[in-house]
């Protein structure tokens, strides 16, 4: 069986994918992006490769026998003027930069296209590690109240709307109104702003965080993700719960997420996908 080439950015998701592949008995070759990938990936076969060392990356993947690649982890949009690409990256960089001007989705499609042109098939995280997907219904022992359900609907609609603008994938609603939406700096920063602005000291949990895939995004990459830190930040912001689309949200460290949610009194809910 040919190993899956896992191109690993920052965060815990690449580690979870690698562990899932290991549990499946599927070999993996990890491209650990320098300055980003978690050191926990060191035990797996792989190589430490710079963000624009495309020639070295392609050679390493081919030498390892990889036919498919999977992208996992956070890679913030770089300062292209500061990059020092190798010769192969130079060939593709003008097209990638042009795509970046159109938005994140266009940039990601351009990056996927580069690897496809080099002969690799692109496999989605949810196909490589389906056990990471959020299922339908509650994850844990806490369920939303009827009042929470109003905020669920409002937050989901707002997350879909911000997704249409290609800015973010998340939104928060409280009391039936949108409180904030995700900007380019991500969910943690959005929750940080909410925490900083918090004025309700009653201790009652109100409001919902929704993380929903962008309507037009390529789901082979950048699917919304939550982990224990998401739950802790949501609790710190005074929220009652977190929702996502069943089959459209990745859960990193599922048991830790479940324990954190139950311990803090938050619900985590998988919603049936909306009709196209």
NORMOMO-V815808 format. One record per helix or strand of 2 or more residues. SS is the DSSP state (H for helix, E for strand). FROM is the first residue (numbers start at 1). TO is the last residue. If there is no record, write none. Layout:
# NORMOMO-V815808
ss->[SS & SS]
from->[FROM & FROM]
to->[TO & TO]
This chain:
# NORMOMO-V815808
ss->[E & H & E & H & E & H & E & H & H & H & E & H & H & E & H & E & E & H & E & E & H & E & E & H & E]
from->[4 & 13 & 28 & 39 & 46 & 54 & 68 & 80 & 87 & 104 & 121 & 125 & 130 & 137 & 146 & 170 & 177 & 187 & 208 & 225 & 228 & 241 & 250 & 254 & 267]
to->[8 & 24 & 33 & 41 & 49 & 63 & 72 & 82 & 100 & 117 & 122 & 128 & 132 & 138 & 164 & 174 & 181 & 196 & 211 & 226 & 236 & 245 & 251 & 264 & 271]
